[in-house]
Each structure stands twice: as C-alpha cells, then as structure tokens.
Amino acid sequence: MTAVSDQWPDAAGQAAGEDLRALFGQSVAVFASLAGPAHVVESANPAFFAAIGEERARTGVPIAELVPELAGQGFVELLDRVYRTGEPSTGRDARIVLGTGPQARELFFDFTHEPRRDAGGEVTGVRLIGVETTQVKHAQRLMAEHRALVEQIARQVPLAEVLDGMARCIEDLSPHEVLVSVLLADPDGRHLRHGAAPSLPDFYNEAIDGIATGDGVGSCGTAAHRREQVIVTDIATDPFWADFRHLAEPAGLAACWSTPILARDGGLLGTFAMYHRVPRAPQDADLALARVFTDTAALAIERHHIEQAKLAAEASAEAALEELAKAVHAEKWLRAEAEQRATAAAELAAQMRAAAAAQATAAHPERCQLGGATGCDEAVEIKIADPWGDSAWGCTAHVEEALLNVRSVFIADEELSGLAAYLNR
C-alpha cells in the first residue's frame, strides 16, 4: 500500500490518498481444503465461495466440476503438481477468469498451495490459501494510465484525444461495465457541449450536445448547475430524467452519476459522467475513481484553455504587427511622394525665376520656358507667375504641371487671353 501510494503524482494530498485507499479496497483471504487427486472441495471459507460465486457454494464436489471455466487456465494443473510432488507452490498476481460470456470476471490472487499429509506423511490433498489482489491490480493499472494521461497533457496532446483516451481507459479497467462521457462547458457556462463519449451511441451524443445547465436537466445539467455531484441510480424513475428518458431507454442506459469539472477558481469547465446498463448505486471505489479522473479532466481542459488563449494572443499580436508594418510602409510612401512633389515644385519655381530673368529685357517668347534642362519646343500659350514677381510663359502641359505642384503659382496674363486659352483648350 505504501509503496504504491508513494508513486502518486504531486499535489495529491490527503484526499488523493483516501481515494487511493478506496480504489485499492480491502484484501480478503480465501481458503479451501481439497482432498484426493480430483481435488474435491472438503471445506472452504465464505470468501472462497464469494469469489467463485455464491450460487456455487457447496462441498463434496471436485473443483474442476464446481468451477469448470478453470480448465485451460493452468490452475488445476498446478494443484495436480503439488499433489503429485508434495512440494508447496506460491504465486503472485495469478490471473483467473471466472464466469463466462458477459458474466466473465477477471480476478487476481496471491496464492499458496500446500500439500496435506496423513500421519504417515502421504499426500492426501492440497490446502489452498489466497489473498485477492484484483482491486490492487486494477488500481495499479489505473494509476499507470493516469500517469500516461498526465504526460499527454504535459506534451500538449489535443484535448479531444486526451479526453477520449481517459474515457476508454476507465471503461476498459473498471471492474463493472461503465460508459464514460465528458461534456465541456460553453464560455458562458450555460450550455454543455460534447467532449468525449466513445461508447455512447451517436444519436445520444448528438441529442445532448448543447444541453442547458439547470436544476433537473438530467444528471449532467443538474451537476453543472449545482456545482456538486449528482447520483441518479435509476433513470427510469428519477425526476431529473423526465425529459431525457426517451433517449436513455434506446441507448440502454439505466443509471448515471455525474460530477462537475471545476477550474481552480471554481469556474465550470464541464461534467464527467459514468453511465451503467443496470440501476446501480456507487461504491466508495466508484466515487474515488470519479474524483481522480475528474481532476485529471480539469487539468486537461484548463491546459487547453491556456493554450487557446496563448494562440489567440499570438495571432492578435501578429495581426497588429502586420497592420503596423502596413502603416509604416504607407507613411514611407507618402513621405517619398511628398518629397518628390517638393522637389518638382522647387524645380518649377527655379525655372520660372530663370524664365523671368531671361525675359526681363526680351519680348514675348515664342517657345515654352518651362521645359527645364531638356527644354520644350511647344509654342507658348499661358503666362504664369508667383507672389514674388517671377513669371514665365509655357505650353499648356507644363503650365498645368506647375499649377498642380506649386501652390503659389497663378495665371498672370493681363488680358486674360492665356486664361481663356487654358479654359477653352
């Protein structure tokens, strides 16, 4: 007990230790005295008959006849060897399957087989002493699976995969048939969405996907609303299931125990439900199992929420950076455009000054004076000037360019002939 509980994950605390003790259960010693080479059951304690089934509680019958399914499992052969050699035998965690078909049960025992001798030392039978370790074995398996789930969460395995694996693990290792369902709470906490339910029929999962949280809304809706475990031992008669019995019956569901999955701050994350095919009340081991894996589901869901928030923040930051880059690019383009316009305006102003100086002593020019270094052979049509007294004659195209790029330039034809030509071109 101590060696196993020492392996429990950190932060389990006293409550987790109590859950483990409930999972392990109490070991029960079985005893039977067998006689002769046929191993006839002479006497046995109640634990022996409880293990093989109370309906088979009788003596005076060979064990192979009393428990026929032992054939082929090596148990009877071991008794034969002890009887034949007179040497005792021990075994740990010996696996035995009792019952057949749907009623088959997997059991584990630590066995001791001792020869029985008469006064002369002859072997007359075999004394069987065993301690059932089934619950310990199942608990060890559950713990191993639990550790694997925690490792998956740490590796950031997708939430759906973690929850599905958790559900299958519980269904496979539970000593009683159980169907597991995990529902996830919407951000507003008012509805529950499908999370994982590998063994429930599709029509049932689709029907309850999105159910509201509220008092009397099945086991899960009520548990989510109350923030406490809700045990329904018989769906057929429980008022919480009045609106859902038409779904439970065709799905073959007779009992449902639901536990709310809560965050560290008390917020609702979802629900963890264990369904059964027959009406059934939970035992301590069932409640412990629910607590352990509800905590695991909470860890997985919270980790998922953190990762989703992180991804959303990263996406928002990336989008902001892209917008900033666009703004910087646009600002650079506008600045370059402004600089080009300023340069063009300066060049035109210089051309006007040069033209004004050239025509100070000259008559009306015949060719455009605004062509710059490359010159312009077009005939002049319009005279332009600026507030500083500089003026020049130019063709229509160069005058228009000057008017658009140099704010201080205006048309300066005293007789308005140039303006009329510009407007009527």
C-alpha positions in Angstrom: 0.0 0.0 0.0 2.7 2.5 1.0 4.9 1.6 -2.0 2.2 2.2 -4.5 0.8 5.4 -2.9 4.3 6.9 -2.9 4.1 6.9 -6.7 1.1 9.1 -6.8 1.6 12.5 -8.6 2.4 15.6 -6.7 -0.3 17.8 -5.2 -2.5 14.8 -4.5 -2.6 15.5 -0.8 -4.6 13.7 1.9 -7.8 13.5 -0.2 -6.0 11.7 -3.0 -4.6 9.2 -0.5 -8.0 8.4 0.7 -9.2 8.0 -2.9 -6.3 5.5 -3.5 -7.3 3.5 -0.4 -10.8 3.4 -1.7 -9.6 2.2 -5.1 -7.4 -0.5 -3.6 -10.2 -1.8 -1.3 -9.6 -4.3 1.4 -7.9 -7.6 0.5 -9.8 -10.7 1.5 -8.2 -14.1 2.3 -9.7 -17.1 0.7 -9.3 -20.7 2.0 -10.2 -24.1 0.7 -9.2 -27.6 1.7 -9.1 -30.0 -1.2 -8.9 -33.9 -1.0 -7.6 -36.5 -3.3 -6.3 -36.4 -6.8 -9.6 -35.0 -8.0 -9.3 -32.1 -5.6 -12.6 -32.4 -4.0 -13.7 -29.4 -2.0 -14.0 -30.6 1.6 -14.3 -27.2 3.2 -13.9 -23.5 2.3 -14.5 -20.2 3.9 -17.2 -17.7 2.8 -14.6 -15.6 0.9 -13.8 -18.6 -1.3 -17.4 -19.1 -2.3 -17.9 -15.3 -2.7 -15.0 -15.3 -5.2 -16.3 -18.2 -7.3 -20.0 -17.2 -6.9 -22.4 -17.7 -4.1 -24.6 -19.9 -6.3 -21.8 -22.5 -6.3 -21.3 -22.6 -2.6 -21.2 -26.4 -1.9 -18.7 -29.0 -0.9 -18.1 -32.6 -1.8 -17.5 -31.7 -5.5 -14.2 -31.7 -7.4 -13.0 -28.1 -8.0 -12.9 -28.7 -11.8 -16.6 -29.6 -11.7 -17.5 -26.8 -9.3 -15.7 -24.2 -11.4 -15.4 -25.7 -14.9 -14.1 -22.5 -16.5 -10.8 -23.1 -14.7 -9.9 -25.7 -17.4 -7.1 -24.5 -19.6 -6.1 -21.7 -17.2 -3.3 -23.7 -15.5 -4.9 -23.7 -12.1 -6.0 -27.3 -11.9 -2.6 -28.4 -13.4 -0.8 -26.5 -10.6 -2.9 -28.4 -8.0 -2.0 -31.7 -9.7 1.7 -30.9 -9.5 1.5 -30.0 -5.8 -0.4 -33.2 -5.1 1.9 -35.4 -7.1 5.3 -33.9 -5.9 4.3 -32.9 -2.4 6.1 -29.6 -2.9 4.3 -26.4 -2.0 3.8 -23.7 -4.6 3.3 -19.9 -4.4 2.3 -17.4 -7.0 1.7 -13.6 -7.1 -1.0 -11.8 -9.0 -2.2 -15.1 -10.6 -4.9 -14.2 -13.1 -8.1 -16.3 -13.1 -11.2 -15.6 -15.2 -14.4 -16.8 -13.5 -17.7 -17.0 -15.3 -18.4 -17.0 -19.0 -19.6 -14.6 -21.6 -20.9 -11.2 -20.4 -20.7 -12.5 -16.8 -16.9 -13.3 -17.0 -14.8 -11.6 -14.3 -11.1 -11.1 -14.3 -9.6 -11.8 -10.8 -6.1 -11.7 -9.4 -4.8 -13.6 -6.4 -1.6 -14.2 -4.4 -1.8 -18.0 -3.9 -0.1 -20.5 -1.7 -0.8 -24.3 -2.4 0.4 -26.6 0.4 0.2 -30.4 0.4 -1.9 -32.1 3.1 -0.4 -35.2 4.6 -1.7 -38.1 6.7 0.0 -39.4 9.8 2.4 -41.5 7.6 3.5 -38.5 5.6 1.5 -39.4 2.5 -0.1 -36.5 0.5 -3.9 -36.7 0.8 -4.8 -33.3 -0.6 -4.0 -29.7 -1.1 -4.6 -26.7 1.1 -5.3 -23.5 -0.8 -4.8 -20.1 0.7 -5.0 -16.9 -1.3 -5.4 -13.2 -1.0 -7.4 -11.5 -3.7 -5.4 -8.6 -5.3 -7.9 -7.8 -8.0 -8.6 -4.3 -6.8 -4.9 -3.6 -6.2 -4.1 -4.8 -9.7 -6.8 -2.7 -11.3 -5.8 0.3 -9.2 -2.2 -0.1 -10.4 -3.4 -0.2 -14.0 -5.5 2.9 -13.5 -2.6 4.7 -11.9 -0.3 3.8 -14.8 -2.9 5.0 -17.3 -3.4 8.1 -15.2 0.3 8.9 -15.3 0.2 8.4 -19.1 -2.7 10.9 -19.4 -0.8 13.5 -17.3 2.2 13.0 -19.5 0.0 13.6 -22.6 -1.4 16.8 -21.0 2.2 18.0 -20.4 3.1 17.2 -24.0 0.0 19.3 -25.1 -1.7 16.4 -26.9 -5.0 17.7 -28.3 -7.8 17.9 -25.7 -10.2 15.6 -27.7 -7.5 12.9 -27.8 -6.8 13.1 -24.1 -10.4 13.0 -23.1 -11.2 10.1 -25.4 -8.2 8.2 -24.1 -9.3 8.9 -20.5 -12.8 7.6 -21.2 -11.6 4.4 -22.8 -9.1 3.8 -20.0 -11.8 3.9 -17.4 -14.2 1.8 -19.4 -11.5 -0.9 -20.0 -10.2 -1.1 -16.5 -13.4 -0.6 -14.4 -14.4 -3.9 -12.7 -18.1 -3.1 -13.7 -19.3 -2.2 -17.1 -19.3 1.6 -17.4 -19.8 4.1 -20.2 -18.0 7.4 -19.7 -19.0 10.8 -21.0 -17.2 14.2 -20.8 -19.2 17.3 -21.6 -17.5 20.7 -22.0 -19.0 24.0 -20.7 -19.5 26.9 -23.1 -17.7 30.1 -22.1 -20.9 31.5 -20.6 -21.4 28.3 -18.5 -25.0 27.9 -19.7 -24.6 25.0 -22.1 -22.7 21.8 -22.3 -21.0 20.5 -25.4 -19.8 17.1 -26.5 -16.3 16.4 -25.4 -15.8 12.6 -25.4 -18.1 9.6 -25.1 -16.5 6.7 -27.2 -19.1 4.1 -26.1 -22.3 6.0 -26.1 -24.4 5.8 -29.4 -24.0 8.7 -31.8 -27.7 9.6 -31.7 -27.5 10.1 -27.9 -24.3 12.2 -28.1 -25.9 14.4 -30.8 -29.1 14.8 -28.8 -27.4 16.0 -25.6 -24.8 18.2 -27.3 -25.6 21.7 -26.3 -28.0 20.9 -23.4 -28.6 23.7 -21.0 -27.3 23.7 -17.4 -30.1 23.8 -14.9 -31.7 22.1 -12.0 -33.5 19.0 -13.1 -31.8 18.8 -16.5 -30.6 15.2 -16.3 -27.6 14.3 -14.2 -25.1 16.4 -16.1 -27.1 19.6 -16.4 -28.0 19.5 -12.8 -24.5 18.7 -11.6 -23.2 21.6 -13.7 -25.8 24.0 -12.3 -25.4 22.9 -8.7 -21.6 22.6 -8.9 -21.9 19.3 -7.0 -22.0 15.5 -7.8 -25.4 14.2 -8.8 -26.1 10.5 -8.4 -29.0 9.0 -10.3 -29.3 5.3 -9.5 -32.4 4.6 -11.7 -33.0 6.7 -14.7 -36.4 5.1 -15.3 -37.9 6.7 -12.1 -35.7 9.7 -11.3 -37.5 13.1 -12.0 -34.3 14.7 -13.3 -34.5 12.4 -16.3 -38.2 13.1 -17.2 -37.2 15.0 -20.4 -34.5 12.5 -21.4 -35.9 9.0 -20.7 -36.9 8.8 -24.4 -33.1 9.0 -25.2 -31.8 6.8 -22.3 -34.0 3.8 -23.0 -33.0 3.2 -26.6 -29.4 3.9 -25.6 -29.6 1.1 -22.9 -28.8 3.5 -20.0 -30.2 2.8 -16.6 -28.0 4.8 -14.2 -25.9 8.0 -14.4 -23.5 9.5 -11.9 -22.3 13.0 -12.9 -19.5 15.1 -11.4 -18.9 18.7 -12.3 -15.4 19.5 -13.6 -14.3 22.7 -11.9 -11.4 25.0 -12.5 -9.1 26.1 -9.7 -11.1 29.3 -9.4 -14.3 27.4 -9.1 -15.4 28.2 -12.7 -17.3 25.4 -14.6 -15.3 23.5 -17.1 -17.7 20.7 -17.8 -19.0 17.4 -16.4 -17.7 13.8 -16.0 -20.4 11.2 -16.2 -20.4 7.4 -15.6 -23.4 5.5 -17.1 -24.5 2.0 -16.3 -26.6 -0.5 -18.1 -28.5 -1.5 -14.9 -29.7 0.6 -12.0 -26.8 0.9 -9.6 -25.6 3.0 -6.7 -21.9 3.9 -6.5 -19.5 2.3 -4.0 -16.5 4.1 -2.4 -14.2 2.8 -5.1 -16.5 4.3 -7.8 -16.6 7.7 -6.1 -12.9 7.7 -5.7 -12.4 6.8 -9.4 -14.7 9.7 -10.4 -12.8 12.2 -8.2 -9.4 11.1 -9.6 -10.3 11.4 -13.2 -12.5 14.5 -12.8 -9.4 16.2 -11.5 -7.4 14.9 -14.5 -10.1 16.2 -16.9 -9.9 19.6 -15.2 -6.2 19.7 -15.6 -6.5 18.8 -19.4 -9.3 21.3 -20.0 -7.6 24.2 -18.2 -4.3 23.5 -20.0 -6.3 23.5 -23.3 -7.9 26.9 -22.4 -4.5 28.3 -21.6 -3.1 27.2 -24.9 -6.1 28.5 -26.8 -5.7 31.9 -25.1 -2.0 31.9 -25.8 -2.6 31.1 -29.5 -5.3 33.9 -29.7 -2.9 36.4 -28.1 -0.1 35.4 -30.5 -2.5 35.7 -33.5 -3.7 39.1 -32.3 -0.1 40.3 -31.8 0.9 39.1 -35.3 -2.1 40.8 -36.8 -1.2 44.1 -35.0 2.4 43.8 -36.3 1.2 43.3 -39.8 -1.1 46.4 -39.6 1.9 48.4 -38.1 4.1 47.3 -41.0 1.4 48.4 -43.5 1.1 51.8 -41.7 4.9 52.3 -41.8 5.0 51.3 -45.4 2.2 53.8 -46.3 3.9 56.5 -44.3 7.2 55.9 -46.1 5.4 56.0 -49.5 3.5 59.3 -48.6 6.8 60.8 -47.4 8.6 59.9 -50.6 5.7 61.2 -52.6 5.7 64.5 -50.7 9.5 64.8 -51.2 9.1 64.2 -54.9 6.4 66.9 -55.2 8.5 69.3 -53.2 11.5 68.6 -55.5 9.3 69.1 -58.6 7.9 72.3 -57.1 11.4 73.6 -56.4 12.5 72.8 -59.9 9.5 74.6 -61.5 10.0 77.6 -59.3 13.6 77.8 -60.4 12.5 77.5 -64.0 10.1 80.4 -63.5 12.8 82.5 -62.0 15.1 81.7 -64.8 12.4 82.5 -67.4 11.6 85.7 -65.7 15.2 86.8 -65.7 15.6 85.9 -69.3 12.6 87.8 -70.5 13.2 90.9 -68.3 14.7 92.6 -71.4 13.0 90.5 -74.0 9.7 90.5 -75.8 7.0 87.8 -75.6 8.8 84.4 -76.1 7.8 82.0 -78.8 8.7 78.7 -77.1 7.8 77.2 -73.7 10.1 78.3 -71.0 9.1 75.5 -68.5 10.8 72.6 -70.2 13.7 72.5 -67.7 17.1 71.1 -68.8 15.6 69.1 -71.6 13.8 72.1 -73.0 10.4 72.3 -74.7 9.7 73.2 -78.3 5.9 73.8 -77.8 4.5 77.2 -78.5 3.7 79.3 -75.5 0.1 79.8 -74.6 -0.2 80.9 -71.0 1.8 83.1 -68.7 2.1 82.2 -65.0 3.6 84.0 -62.1 4.2 83.7 -58.3 3.8 86.3 -55.5 7.4 87.2 -55.6 7.1 88.7 -59.1 8.6 85.8 -61.1 6.8 84.8 -64.2 7.1 82.6 -67.3 5.4 81.6 -70.4 4.7 78.0 -71.1 2.8 75.4 -73.1 -0.5 74.0 -71.8 1.1 70.8 -70.4 3.9 72.4 -68.4 1.6 75.2 -67.1 -0.8 72.6 -65.8 2.0 70.7 -64.1 3.2 74.0 -62.4 -0.3 74.8 -61.2 -0.7 71.3 -59.7 2.6 71.1 -58.0 3.4 74.7 -56.9 0.6 76.2 -54.7 1.8 79.8 -55.0 1.7 79.8 -58.9 -1.2 81.6 -60.7 -2.1 82.5 -64.2 -0.8 86.0 -64.9 -2.0 87.2 -68.4 -3.1 90.8 -68.0 -5.6 90.5 -70.9 -6.7 87.0 -69.6 -6.0 85.7 -73.1 -3.9 83.0 -71.6 -6.7 82.0 -69.1 -9.2 81.8 -71.8 -6.9 79.7 -73.9 -6.4 77.4 -70.8 -10.1 77.1 -70.1 -11.1 76.6 -73.7 -8.3 74.2 -74.7 
